[in-house]
């Protein structure tokens, strides 16, 4: 007799894309804000969110 009401098991690998996006976006923002600032620009506006999503999609 098979149990048809089985719940899927949680998998930590499912959080990998959002974790990688946060590392890319926050890492670049912090880098361009504090480590290597560009004159007249804020760090989180140098690298756009779209670019971080695109880099994530390529991997």
Gaussian input, Z-matrix of N, CA and C with variables (Angstrom, degrees):
# hf/3-21g

backbone

0 1
 N
 C     1     B1
 C     2     B2     1     A1
 N     3     B3     2     A2     1     D1
 C     4     B4     3     A3     2     D2
 C     5     B5     4     A4     3     D3
 N     6     B6     5     A5     4     D4
 C     7     B7     6     A6     5     D5
 C     8     B8     7     A7     6     D6
 N     9     B9     8     A8     7     D7
 C    10    B10     9     A9     8     D8
 C    11    B11    10    A10     9     D9
 N    12    B12    11    A11    10    D10
 C    13    B13    12    A12    11    D11
 C    14    B14    13    A13    12    D12
 N    15    B15    14    A14    13    D13
 C    16    B16    15    A15    14    D14
 C    17    B17    16    A16    15    D15
 N    18    B18    17    A17    16    D16
 C    19    B19    18    A18    17    D17
 C    20    B20    19    A19    18    D18
 N    21    B21    20    A20    19    D19
 C    22    B22    21    A21    20    D20
 C    23    B23    22    A22    21    D21
 N    24    B24    23    A23    22    D22
 C    25    B25    24    A24    23    D23
 C    26    B26    25    A25    24    D24
 N    27    B27    26    A26    25    D25
 C    28    B28    27    A27    26    D26
 C    29    B29    28    A28    27    D27
 N    30    B30    29    A29    28    D28
 C    31    B31    30    A30    29    D29
 C    32    B32    31    A31    30    D30
 N    33    B33    32    A32    31    D31
 C    34    B34    33    A33    32    D32
 C    35    B35    34    A34    33    D33
 N    36    B36    35    A35    34    D34
 C    37    B37    36    A36    35    D35
 C    38    B38    37    A37    36    D36
 N    39    B39    38    A38    37    D37
 C    40    B40    39    A39    38    D38
 C    41    B41    40    A40    39    D39
 N    42    B42    41    A41    40    D40
 C    43    B43    42    A42    41    D41
 C    44    B44    43    A43    42    D42
 N    45    B45    44    A44    43    D43
 C    46    B46    45    A45    44    D44
 C    47    B47    46    A46    45    D45
 N    48    B48    47    A47    46    D46
 C    49    B49    48    A48    47    D47
 C    50    B50    49    A49    48    D48
 N    51    B51    50    A50    49    D49
 C    52    B52    51    A51    50    D50
 C    53    B53    52    A52    51    D51
 N    54    B54    53    A53    52    D52
 C    55    B55    54    A54    53    D53
 C    56    B56    55    A55    54    D54
 N    57    B57    56    A56    55    D55
 C    58    B58    57    A57    56    D56
 C    59    B59    58    A58    57    D57
 N    60    B60    59    A59    58    D58
 C    61    B61    60    A60    59    D59
 C    62    B62    61    A61    60    D60
 N    63    B63    62    A62    61    D61
 C    64    B64    63    A63    62    D62
 C    65    B65    64    A64    63    D63
 N    66    B66    65    A65    64    D64
 C    67    B67    66    A66    65    D65
 C    68    B68    67    A67    66    D66
 N    69    B69    68    A68    67    D67
 C    70    B70    69    A69    68    D68
 C    71    B71    70    A70    69    D69
 N    72    B72    71    A71    70    D70
 C    73    B73    72    A72    71    D71
 C    74    B74    73    A73    72    D72
 N    75    B75    74    A74    73    D73
 C    76    B76    75    A75    74    D74
 C    77    B77    76    A76    75    D75
 N    78    B78    77    A77    76    D76
 C    79    B79    78    A78    77    D77
 C    80    B80    79    A79    78    D78
 N    81    B81    80    A80    79    D79
 C    82    B82    81    A81    80    D80
 C    83    B83    82    A82    81    D81
 N    84    B84    83    A83    82    D82
 C    85    B85    84    A84    83    D83
 C    86    B86    85    A85    84    D84
 N    87    B87    86    A86    85    D85
 C    88    B88    87    A87    86    D86
 C    89    B89    88    A88    87    D87
 N    90    B90    89    A89    88    D88
 C    91    B91    90    A90    89    D89
 C    92    B92    91    A91    90    D90
 N    93    B93    92    A92    91    D91
 C    94    B94    93    A93    92    D92
 C    95    B95    94    A94    93    D93
 N    96    B96    95    A95    94    D94
 C    97    B97    96    A96    95    D95
 C    98    B98    97    A97    96    D96
 N    99    B99    98    A98    97    D97
 C   100   B100    99    A99    98    D98
 C   101   B101   100   A100    99    D99
 N   102   B102   101   A101   100   D100
 C   103   B103   102   A102   101   D101
 C   104   B104   103   A103   102   D102
 N   105   B105   104   A104   103   D103
 C   106   B106   105   A105   104   D104
 C   107   B107   106   A106   105   D105
 N   108   B108   107   A107   106   D106
 C   109   B109   108   A108   107   D107
 C   110   B110   109   A109   108   D108
 N   111   B111   110   A110   109   D109
 C   112   B112   111   A111   110   D110
 C   113   B113   112   A112   111   D111
 N   114   B114   113   A113   112   D112
 C   115   B115   114   A114   113   D113
 C   116   B116   115   A115   114   D114
 N   117   B117   116   A116   115   D115
 C   118   B118   117   A117   116   D116
 C   119   B119   118   A118   117   D117
 N   120   B120   119   A119   118   D118
 C   121   B121   120   A120   119   D119
 C   122   B122   121   A121   120   D120
 N   123   B123   122   A122   121   D121
 C   124   B124   123   A123   122   D122
 C   125   B125   124   A124   123   D123
 N   126   B126   125   A125   124   D124
 C   127   B127   126   A126   125   D125
 C   128   B128   127   A127   126   D126
 N   129   B129   128   A128   127   D127
 C   130   B130   129   A129   128   D128
 C   131   B131   130   A130   129   D129
 N   132   B132   131   A131   130   D130
 C   133   B133   132   A132   131   D131
 C   134   B134   133   A133   132   D132
 N   135   B135   134   A134   133   D133
 C   136   B136   135   A135   134   D134
 C   137   B137   136   A136   135   D135
 N   138   B138   137   A137   136   D136
 C   139   B139   138   A138   137   D137
 C   140   B140   139   A139   138   D138
 N   141   B141   140   A140   139   D139
 C   142   B142   141   A141   140   D140
 C   143   B143   142   A142   141   D141
 N   144   B144   143   A143   142   D142
 C   145   B145   144   A144   143   D143
 C   146   B146   145   A145   144   D144
 N   147   B147   146   A146   145   D145
 C   148   B148   147   A147   146   D146
 C   149   B149   148   A148   147   D147
 N   150   B150   149   A149   148   D148
 C   151   B151   150   A150   149   D149
 C   152   B152   151   A151   150   D150
 N   153   B153   152   A152   151   D151
 C   154   B154   153   A153   152   D152
 C   155   B155   154   A154   153   D153
 N   156   B156   155   A155   154   D154
 C   157   B157   156   A156   155   D155
 C   158   B158   157   A157   156   D156
 N   159   B159   158   A158   157   D157
 C   160   B160   159   A159   158   D158
 C   161   B161   160   A160   159   D159
 N   162   B162   161   A161   160   D160
 C   163   B163   162   A162   161   D161
 C   164   B164   163   A163   162   D162
 N   165   B165   164   A164   163   D163
 C   166   B166   165   A165   164   D164
 C   167   B167   166   A166   165   D165
 N   168   B168   167   A167   166   D166
 C   169   B169   168   A168   167   D167
 C   170   B170   169   A169   168   D168
 N   171   B171   170   A170   169   D169
 C   172   B172   171   A171   170   D170
 C   173   B173   172   A172   171   D171
 N   174   B174   173   A173   172   D172
 C   175   B175   174   A174   173   D173
 C   176   B176   175   A175   174   D174

   B1=1.4425
   B2=1.5402
   B3=1.3177
   B4=1.4589
   B5=1.5236
   B6=1.2844
   B7=1.4666
   B8=1.5275
   B9=1.3271
   B10=1.4693
   B11=1.5200
   B12=1.3045
   B13=1.4679
   B14=1.5226
   B15=1.3059
   B16=1.4559
   B17=1.5234
   B18=1.3142
   B19=1.4575
   B20=1.5236
   B21=1.3252
   B22=1.4690
   B23=1.5199
   B24=1.3113
   B25=1.4619
   B26=1.5292
   B27=1.3250
   B28=1.4649
   B29=1.5310
   B30=1.3038
   B31=1.4519
   B32=1.5273
   B33=1.3084
   B34=1.4598
   B35=1.5309
   B36=1.3286
   B37=1.4655
   B38=1.5289
   B39=1.3104
   B40=1.4652
   B41=1.5284
   B42=1.3216
   B43=1.4639
   B44=1.5290
   B45=1.3121
   B46=1.4571
   B47=1.5357
   B48=1.3350
   B49=1.4690
   B50=1.5301
   B51=1.3260
   B52=1.4643
   B53=1.5271
   B54=1.3195
   B55=1.4596
   B56=1.5256
   B57=1.3182
   B58=1.4594
   B59=1.5228
   B60=1.3340
   B61=1.4611
   B62=1.5215
   B63=1.3247
   B64=1.4628
   B65=1.5183
   B66=1.3164
   B67=1.4681
   B68=1.5229
   B69=1.3522
   B70=1.4677
   B71=1.5289
   B72=1.3260
   B73=1.4581
   B74=1.5305
   B75=1.3170
   B76=1.4649
   B77=1.5237
   B78=1.3235
   B79=1.4682
   B80=1.5135
   B81=1.3287
   B82=1.4685
   B83=1.5160
   B84=1.3103
   B85=1.4615
   B86=1.5179
   B87=1.3137
   B88=1.4714
   B89=1.5256
   B90=1.3269
   B91=1.4620
   B92=1.5240
   B93=1.3387
   B94=1.4613
   B95=1.5216
   B96=1.3205
   B97=1.4649
   B98=1.5288
   B99=1.3410
   B100=1.4635
   B101=1.5252
   B102=1.3118
   B103=1.4636
   B104=1.5264
   B105=1.3218
   B106=1.4569
   B107=1.5242
   B108=1.3216
   B109=1.4680
   B110=1.5256
   B111=1.3088
   B112=1.4570
   B113=1.5208
   B114=1.3145
   B115=1.4576
   B116=1.5274
   B117=1.3168
   B118=1.4485
   B119=1.5195
   B120=1.3342
   B121=1.4638
   B122=1.5198
   B123=1.3233
   B124=1.4613
   B125=1.5269
   B126=1.3184
   B127=1.4593
   B128=1.5125
   B129=1.3300
   B130=1.4547
   B131=1.5264
   B132=1.3218
   B133=1.4611
   B134=1.5271
   B135=1.3256
   B136=1.4608
   B137=1.5277
   B138=1.3204
   B139=1.4651
   B140=1.5164
   B141=1.3181
   B142=1.4569
   B143=1.5280
   B144=1.3032
   B145=1.4539
   B146=1.5221
   B147=1.3152
   B148=1.4672
   B149=1.5251
   B150=1.3246
   B151=1.4527
   B152=1.5236
   B153=1.3181
   B154=1.4630
   B155=1.5246
   B156=1.3353
   B157=1.4608
   B158=1.5285
   B159=1.3257
   B160=1.4558
   B161=1.5155
   B162=1.3195
   B163=1.4512
   B164=1.5190
   B165=1.3107
   B166=1.4637
   B167=1.5254
   B168=1.3173
   B169=1.4726
   B170=1.5208
   B171=1.3225
   B172=1.4589
   B173=1.5238
   B174=1.3065
   B175=1.4595
   B176=1.4828
   A1=108.43
   A2=118.11
   A3=121.16
   A4=110.24
   A5=114.41
   A6=121.26
   A7=108.07
   A8=118.29
   A9=121.46
   A10=113.31
   A11=118.32
   A12=121.89
   A13=112.01
   A14=117.19
   A15=119.66
   A16=109.90
   A17=115.96
   A18=122.23
   A19=109.01
   A20=117.95
   A21=119.01
   A22=109.99
   A23=115.17
   A24=120.57
   A25=109.56
   A26=117.36
   A27=120.10
   A28=110.27
   A29=115.23
   A30=120.59
   A31=108.12
   A32=116.32
   A33=121.45
   A34=112.07
   A35=117.71
   A36=120.51
   A37=112.11
   A38=117.39
   A39=120.82
   A40=111.56
   A41=117.71
   A42=121.74
   A43=112.91
   A44=117.09
   A45=120.79
   A46=113.48
   A47=121.43
   A48=119.17
   A49=113.72
   A50=118.37
   A51=119.51
   A52=110.76
   A53=117.33
   A54=119.99
   A55=110.51
   A56=116.83
   A57=120.56
   A58=111.35
   A59=117.06
   A60=120.40
   A61=110.87
   A62=117.21
   A63=120.10
   A64=111.55
   A65=116.71
   A66=119.66
   A67=110.38
   A68=116.68
   A69=119.89
   A70=111.62
   A71=116.15
   A72=119.97
   A73=111.71
   A74=116.78
   A75=119.43
   A76=111.52
   A77=116.23
   A78=119.89
   A79=112.38
   A80=116.10
   A81=119.48
   A82=111.41
   A83=117.77
   A84=120.69
   A85=112.09
   A86=115.95
   A87=120.16
   A88=110.26
   A89=117.15
   A90=120.50
   A91=111.37
   A92=116.66
   A93=119.91
   A94=113.05
   A95=118.59
   A96=120.93
   A97=111.11
   A98=116.96
   A99=119.93
   A100=114.22
   A101=119.11
   A102=120.55
   A103=111.25
   A104=116.77
   A105=121.49
   A106=109.58
   A107=117.56
   A108=119.20
   A109=112.42
   A110=115.16
   A111=122.17
   A112=106.79
   A113=116.31
   A114=121.89
   A115=111.65
   A116=116.13
   A117=122.04
   A118=115.21
   A119=118.12
   A120=119.81
   A121=109.91
   A122=114.46
   A123=119.91
   A124=108.50
   A125=115.96
   A126=121.56
   A127=115.71
   A128=117.18
   A129=119.28
   A130=112.27
   A131=117.90
   A132=120.67
   A133=112.42
   A134=117.77
   A135=121.07
   A136=109.95
   A137=116.53
   A138=121.93
   A139=107.11
   A140=116.67
   A141=119.52
   A142=111.51
   A143=114.93
   A144=121.67
   A145=109.91
   A146=116.42
   A147=120.76
   A148=110.60
   A149=117.45
   A150=120.32
   A151=110.82
   A152=117.47
   A153=120.23
   A154=111.11
   A155=117.20
   A156=120.26
   A157=110.69
   A158=117.36
   A159=120.67
   A160=110.93
   A161=117.82
   A162=120.98
   A163=111.50
   A164=115.55
   A165=120.23
   A166=109.97
   A167=116.73
   A168=120.90
   A169=110.66
   A170=118.54
   A171=121.63
   A172=111.99
   A173=118.01
   A174=119.86
   A175=113.02
   D1=123.80
   D2=-179.19
   D3=-95.59
   D4=147.53
   D5=179.62
   D6=-93.02
   D7=108.64
   D8=-176.62
   D9=-84.61
   D10=-8.03
   D11=-178.51
   D12=-101.88
   D13=32.52
   D14=179.60
   D15=-74.87
   D16=136.20
   D17=176.24
   D18=-84.99
   D19=143.01
   D20=175.48
   D21=-66.42
   D22=146.01
   D23=-179.60
   D24=-78.16
   D25=139.82
   D26=176.88
   D27=-64.26
   D28=144.92
   D29=-179.08
   D30=-135.10
   D31=120.84
   D32=-178.18
   D33=-67.65
   D34=-21.78
   D35=179.14
   D36=-65.02
   D37=-19.95
   D38=179.55
   D39=-67.56
   D40=-22.56
   D41=179.45
   D42=-87.91
   D43=-3.27
   D44=-177.64
   D45=-60.52
   D46=-43.26
   D47=179.83
   D48=-61.57
   D49=-43.04
   D50=-179.80
   D51=-70.03
   D52=-35.13
   D53=177.40
   D54=-65.81
   D55=-42.19
   D56=179.13
   D57=-65.92
   D58=-39.76
   D59=176.51
   D60=-61.45
   D61=-45.66
   D62=-179.80
   D63=-63.43
   D64=-38.78
   D65=178.05
   D66=-64.02
   D67=-44.56
   D68=179.44
   D69=-64.28
   D70=-50.26
   D71=-174.16
   D72=-69.95
   D73=-50.26
   D74=-179.81
   D75=-67.62
   D76=-38.78
   D77=178.96
   D78=-61.49
   D79=-46.44
   D80=178.53
   D81=-67.97
   D82=-39.69
   D83=179.19
   D84=-62.26
   D85=-45.93
   D86=179.03
   D87=-66.45
   D88=-40.67
   D89=179.32
   D90=-60.05
   D91=-49.82
   D92=-176.86
   D93=-77.56
   D94=-14.17
   D95=177.75
   D96=-87.90
   D97=-44.07
   D98=-170.17
   D99=-113.89
   D100=-36.97
   D101=-173.36
   D102=-86.07
   D103=-49.54
   D104=-178.93
   D105=-132.56
   D106=71.43
   D107=-175.86
   D108=-68.59
   D109=146.59
   D110=175.28
   D111=-100.99
   D112=128.93
   D113=-174.84
   D114=-56.96
   D115=125.69
   D116=174.91
   D117=82.86
   D118=4.70
   D119=-179.91
   D120=-128.63
   D121=147.46
   D122=176.50
   D123=-87.01
   D124=146.53
   D125=-172.29
   D126=-58.18
   D127=-40.08
   D128=-175.50
   D129=-79.86
   D130=-6.50
   D131=177.03
   D132=-98.57
   D133=-8.68
   D134=179.06
   D135=-71.22
   D136=-47.48
   D137=177.27
   D138=-107.34
   D139=120.21
   D140=-175.47
   D141=-78.42
   D142=162.55
   D143=176.81
   D144=-63.84
   D145=-36.65
   D146=-179.28
   D147=-62.11
   D148=-39.91
   D149=178.53
   D150=-64.77
   D151=-39.78
   D152=178.08
   D153=-64.38
   D154=-40.94
   D155=176.26
   D156=-64.72
   D157=-39.05
   D158=-179.85
   D159=-65.20
   D160=-43.94
   D161=177.05
   D162=-62.36
   D163=-35.88
   D164=178.20
   D165=-66.39
   D166=-39.15
   D167=-178.30
   D168=-68.41
   D169=-30.35
   D170=-177.77
   D171=-72.31
   D172=-23.59
   D173=-177.11
   D174=-84.34

